C-alpha cells in the first residue's frame, strides 16, 4: 500500500486545499481527511507538509483562519476560502488542467518521425 | 479591557502566542487521527505509533508555521495602523461635517491666510529670492555709472567698449559682458512680419549667462560687426512665430530697415538681467565696443569685495580714454549693484512679504481659537469618551487628525486662492511693473502653498490640540467646564487684541493711500486738459521743421468739430526735453555742479497759452518776434527759484549747466509767468532720469517756436481740443492723412496720459486695500471665535443673571461690551502702530499727512463697527439662553 502513495507535489497540495475549503470552512484535520477520502487514499498527506501549506496560504490571504470549537468540543483552528482564494482556485485549476492535458498528450504521442 | 472588534482581539492573541497556537493546532490533528484509528478498531498504543510514523518532520513544519505566523502578525499590525488612521479620518470628516458653519469659517480662514501668503511669497520667490539663474549668481554685479542731482541719481551710459577693456585687463573680475533691453522693432522674414521686443547683448553674454543656443551657434566676437547684423531668437518667439522650424537659422531678415542674419535660437531660460523690461523676443548681437546703452555685467572673482572691484574698474575706465556719450562736467561715480536691486517694486514687496507673514500668523491663531472654542464645547464629549476607555493618546491623535484634515482641505483651497491672487495681481499690474510678468504661476504656487499649509497645520495643531486634550479630563467630567474656563483666557484675549491691532495698521495704511489717490485725481493740472489730444509728427527728411509745421497747421484747420488747435514742439505729458538746469542771472552767476533738478523746456507758438487756457500770472505772452529776441516765459515755481523776490519779468537768465559745457548759450529775457504744469501726478523721474517736477511744483521754461527754426525740434506736435469724445477715432484718421508713410501716429489724450502716472500708487493702494480687508475679516473671525467661546463658557453665569432679573438687553450689552473692549484696545494699539509704520509708505503720500485724521478716524470707526458685527451671532446665542435650562445645565 505504501508503494502506491504518491508524494503530493507542493503546488498540487495548494490546489487540493483550496478545493477542500471551497465546500465551506473546516479545520486542518478535516482538510487532510477530505483529500484522503476523495483520492481514495492514493494521495496520502504528510502532516509535516499540510500545515505549513495551510499557513502559507493564510499568509497569502487566500484563506482566512479563525479559532472555533470542534465537533468534540475542543478548540480548533478553522480555515475558510477568501474571495481572493476563490479566484485563485479557478486559476490554479485551469493551470493544472492544461498541464495534465499536455502530459497526457505527450504520453499518447507516437514515435517521432525522423527528419 | 477596551472594546475592540473580535478579529483584532484575535490578532493580539496571535502576536503573543504564535508558537503555542501552532502546537495546539498540530496536537488537535494528532488527537483526531488517533480517535479515528481507535474507532476503526486499533488500540490506543497502536494508533499512537501509526500517527507518529505518519507525521514526518514535525519540528521543521512547526518552525515554518511559527515563522509564517510572525509574518502575518507584522502585516496585521501595519493594517491595524492604517485602519486606525482611516477610522480617525472618517471620524474627523464626520465631526467637521456636523458643524458646517464652523468648518466653513475655519476653512475660509486657512484658505485666505495661506492663499494670500502664497501669492505674495510666489512673487517674492521669483523676484527676490532666486531672480537670475546665472552661474555663480552671488558674484554677478551690474556696473552702472550715475551722477547725483540733489536727492536723485541719474544713470549714465558707460563709455563705449568698456566691457572689452574690463574683460581683458581687470584682475578683480572673472568676466564681463554687455546686455540691455532695446525697445520694439519690426522683423521681416520673407512675407512674414512680426513686431518684436528687442534686447541687445554682446556674444560674450551668452556664455556669461551660462547658456548655449539650442539651434545654430553664437557668432564669435570678431564675426559681429556694425554692418553685418546678427540675431539670436528666443525659444518662445521661435516657437510662436516660426513653429520651431530649424530652417530659419541662417536666413537673412530685415530688422528696422537693416539686414541681419539669424544665427541661432537661445533657450527659454535665457534672461536679461532686467525685470523692468518685457521679455525680449529677439536679441541683436552687438560688437563688444558698440555704442550700446545696455548695462555691463561683471562676475567678481571669488573673495573679491565689490568695493575693491569698483576701484579697479573705475581706474581702468578713466585711463582707457574711451569715447563717451555724455561729457557732463560732474562726477559720475561707478556703482556695482545686484541686478535685482534695481527692481522698482523691491521695497513694497519686502514690506508686503512681512505684512502677509503676519497675516498668516493671524489666520493660524484664528483657526486655533476656533478649535479651542469648539474644544470647550466638546470637553464633556471628550471626557465621556476618555471615561469609556479611549486612551489619551488616542484622543490627541483624533484631534490632530481633525486639524490635519482641516489644514489639508484648507491647503487645497489655498492653492486655488493663491493662483487667483496671482492672476488678480497680474491684471491689476501697472504697465511699469513688468517684473510681475516674470512670476510663474504653476508649480511654484502649489509648492509654496503646500509648505505653508503644512507649517500652519503644525502651528494650529500645537496651539489647539494639545491644549484641549492636555486638561485633566477626569476633573472636567466631574465639575463641568467652568473650572477650566479661566485657563488661557488672557492669552486668547491678547491674541485677538494683536489681530485687531495688525488689521488696524493695514487699514490705516490703505485708507491713507485711498485719501492720497483721491487728492491726486483732483490735482490742478495748471491747464485745462479736458478734450485735449496731442499728435506728434516727426519732421520728414528733406523738409524743414518750419515747412512741416505750416503743413500740419494747414491740414489741422480742416478737421471738423475742433474747437481749436495749436502747434508746439511737444505737449505736457508727452516726451520732451528735460534739461539738467541751474538758471543764473547776470548779477547772480551759478555753478553748474550745483544743479539740483531738471527743467522742462517747451517750444510753443504764441497762441499756446490761450489755447491751453493757462492764465498769465505776470507779464505778457509771445508774439511773432519773440523767438528772434530770445524771449522766454517761465512757470511760477521756476520764477520763484530764480528770483525769490518776485520780480522776474524783464530779467535775463541762462542755464549755467549748458553754459559750462562750452556751448553758446545766449541770455534770454523773461517776459511772462504762467502756472506750473503738472505732467506727472506723483513724484517721478522723467525719461531723462531726473525730476522736473515735484507734486504740483514744476520748473517749466517756454521758448517761442521760431518761424524759421532750422536747428529746432525733430518733430511737430499738433495739440487739438475736441468738443466731442468720440472724435479720437477721427483724429487717428487725420493723423494718417498727414503722415502717409512711416510709423503710425499715436493720438494721446493728455488727461489720460498724465493720470497714467497714478497707475503705480493705484496698484499699491489696491493691494494694500485687499490685504487690509483680509486683515479686518480675519480679526472679525478671531473676535467671533473668542466671544463665542466666552459665551459658551458663561452659559451658566448668564442663566443665573437672567434668573436674577437681568434683561436680554443687559445680557447683550454684556457680550458686545466684552467684544468692543477687546476691539478698542486692539484699535488703540493698531493706531499707535500705524503712526509709526506708515513711515514706510510716507513717500507715497503726496501731500497727505501720515497722521491724517481722516484715515485714522475712519479706520478706527470701521474696526469698532466690524467688531460689533462680529459679536452679533454670539450675542444672539447668549440672549437666547433659557435660564431654566442654563442653570440646570451642569
Interface residues (C-beta under 8 A of the other chain):
Chain A: X27 X28 X29 X32 X33 X46 X47 X48 X49 X51 X52 X55 X56 X58 X59 X66 X67 X70 X72 X74 X75 X76 X77
Chain B: X10 X21 X22 X24 X25 X26 X28 X29 X31 X32 X33 X35 X36 X54 X55 X56 X57 X58 X60 X61 X64 X65 X68 X69 X71 X72 X75
